Amino acid sequence: MSDTHGFIDPKIYEYFKDVDEIWHAGDVGNVEVIDELRKFKLLRGVYGNIDDYIVRREFPEFNRFKCEEVDVLITHIGGKPGKYSLPAFEELEKGAPKLFICGHSHILLVKMDPKYNMLWMNPGACGFKGFHSVKTILRFSISGDRIHDLEAIEIGKRI
């Protein structure tokens, strides 16, 4: 998920009820969103450009970790394959992960990046602020070194 901008759609709890973890790709909005999601599931995340110092104390700019055997890198402003932001490009040049997740654009998109041989994901935005017309999230599974059962979920109109 990404770009909550201080709002948790109640449908999130239904869509994420069977997941092990929630990953937030920034623009959280406030620390209350973090607290609520942490009460529900294990939460990993990054801060975004709208997040204040309180959120930035909770989350880093880049979050790199292993999930099963998959190397994961999350940041907020990452760009997209062929046009990465400078900080994201510098991170990728250190060693590309198998899965790269970013937010910021409010546009849900998933694609392979053949240059880095990695899966790139942007879950879109699930808050009310921004230009997107539909709130979106991604849900997927990781088993060993496989990323599978990817679902792009529309959770309702932004308005």
N, C-alpha and C positions, 0 to 999 in steps of 0.2 A: 504494500500500500504506500501511497505518497500523498503529499499535499492535502492534509486534513485541515490545515489553517484554523485549528482550534475547535474543530467539530468532528465528533464521532457519530456517523450514521448508525442507528441502532441495528440495521441489517448486518453490519460487520460481525456482530456477535453470532448471528446465525450462520453466515458464510464461513466464519473461522472457528466454529465450535469443535471441529474434528482435527484441526491442525495442531502441530506440536509447538510451533513458534510463529510469531508475527514479525515481519521485517518492515520497517518504516523508512522510506527513502527521502525523508526530510520535508521541510516546511510543516512541521508539527503544529505550530501555532502557540502552544502554551504547555507548561509542565503538567497541567491537569490531564491532558490527553495521554501523556506518558504514564501517569499514575493509574488512570483507568485501564489502559491496555495491559499494564503490568499486573493488575489484579486479575485479569482474564487469562493471559497466556504469557509464556516467556517472550520477551520483547528485545529485539535488536534494532538499532536504528542509527541514523545520522542526522545532524542538524541541517537546516536549509537556510537560504538567504533571508527569510523573514523571521527566523528564530532568534530570540533574545539570549542574553548571557545565561539565563537560568536553564533553558533547553540545551545550550552549548556546554554547560557543566555536566549534563546527563549523557549527551551523545557527541561523538567525534565527527570531524568532517568526512573521514574515510573510515569504514568499518570493514576489516578483512578478517575472515574466519573460515574454518572448515566446517561443512555440514556433511556428515558421512565422509565420503571421499571427494567431495566437490569443493574446490577453492572458490570462495565467494567474495566479491568486492562490491560494497554499496557506497554511493555518494549521492548528493543531491543534484548538483549541476555537473553532469557528466558529458553532455552532448550526445552524439549518436555515431554509429559506425561511419568512419570516413571524415567525421567532423567533431572530434572530442574537444572538450574544454581543455585549456592548458594544464590545470592541475590534474585532471583525470588522465590526460595523455601521459604526463610525467609518471603517474602511478602505474599505468599500463606498461610503460617502457621498462619499469623495474621488474616486470614479470606479469604477464596477463593471467587473470583467473580463468576458470572454466565458465563462471557465471558473473556477469557484471550487471548491476541494477542501479538505475538512477531515476530521478523524478524531474521536477522543475517545469517541464514543457506542458504538463496537463494533457498530454496526448498519449494514449495507450498504444504501445507498439512493441513488438518482439521480433528480433531477427538475429541471424547468425552474422558474426563478423569474421570473414575468412582470413583477414590479415592477422588477427590475434587468436584465431581458432577458438572463439568463445561465444557463448550465447549472451546477447544483450537484451535487457528487458527494461521497459518503462511502464509501470502500472497505471499511468494516467493520474487522475486526481479524484479523491473521494470526499473532498470538502465542498463547501458552497461557494468559496471565493475563486475567481478566475473566469476564463472565457469558455471553458468546456461546457457542453450542454448536458452531458451525462456523466454521473459519478461512476468511476470504474476501479476495479482492483484485479489483481492476479492471484491465482491459487494454483499450486503445483506440488509435486512430490519429488523427493530425492531419495533414491535407494542406491547405496554404494556410490558409484561414479555416474549414475544415470539421473537426468532431470526428465521427469515424465508427467503425464496426466495434467498438462498445463491447461488452465481454464481462464479465459478473459471474461470477467463478470461485470455486467452493468447493474448497478445497485439503485438506479433511479435518476430522475432528472435533477439537474443542479438547482433549479429554481425553487 
